[in-house]
Amino acid sequence: MGQGGEPRRAQAYDGELGAAVARAQEGDEEAFAVAYRLVQPGLLGYVRGLVGDDAEDVASEAWLEIARDLGRFRGDGAGFRGWTATIARHRALDHLRRRRVRPQAATLEQDVLELPGPYSTHDQALEFMTTERALDLVRRLPRDQAEAVLLRVVVGLDGPAAARVLGKRPGAVRTAAYRGLKRLARQLDEEARGGAAER
């Protein structure tokens, strides 16, 4: 963790991100692409933790809104990460509300099932499995803990920024993230002991 509890990775990118956002607001498309590359992995992980398999669609909707409203954004790189997380959260909650009202299709078309994936290497598959496993564990947490963990760890927001996204006090978010991480540690420990007992 960096100063103030913010992950070092996020701190390192915030200067570059702030500069890219400023240039993107002036119409520099390449700068917008830089901002997207810096923010998208964490944002997608956060949205995946909220909506599961529909994360890419929801994140795409969020990026459309981000691009549309970019001129109204005021702030630095860290502020931009928080702003994008707020927009993504709103799109995710809208998606979850629609999904409750509208029934889901039960099966996929066979044509879609037979399409090759964009990546096929062992390392990418392993990374995907571990990421999916981690997000699955986070989704099992109570919602306030899951969102706090995702915003703090995956998106890389500090406590006050995560609190603004969730509309809560920073102390409440820090507590929820702490409890969520403790619960995750217990789950992983229990699974490790269970796996060792099976050997």
Steps between C-alpha positions, in 0.01 A plus 500: 500500500614853431462805718152544643417136428479552123656221293838599349390387155218754502726776634756437226241528226311802636746759368501346153123453518436862600711627211326266254156610618591867465620441142192287423277785616670714236405245233810278492363155412832328567501646851148363557630157394779532758248590771284205396795256516595622845148487647322217318658194667407612851164634392413175323600300807277718716204464265559124468479478878159671485333343196703190412506388138330814367791718615639583156162623375445711812855639486444593135187692596698676771777597254243646262377723780856583609592605145183704465547685830880528501488876447314543829754308708719710730784344693822300488580137417374364832184706462448361151525142629237582762277675248514207259427254783193702598369494143573127468325430829188685384497305173550172692213575739277593205596172333418300814159671528422422133612141545261452793209628291587332169540123479835374375541273198554144617733379226754640259481444129718206398681726248618724781620207707717378214675833436869493591611716790727798432782345709601142540831493685540305821620805694201711400262220592669455836492875569132512405422206729678656797338839435158341466560297816598811693197692374277203585628511859445876516143462367424272797571783743220721627441768236647792700819302568526376140469849352745646751758229422453539124532878509801501733692200360390458138430860397767635737301781660596642837246499786347846436467438125337159555268662753391760243425226246288309754343806662633399844740631762868410445514321836207278402671408173833428672321279752307316228818444297687377810220259594471379141872434471501319837209284385677424171814402690297261719333347193835446329650356817208258539530392137877450535453286812224304325726441197788390721273255686394339169861415405 
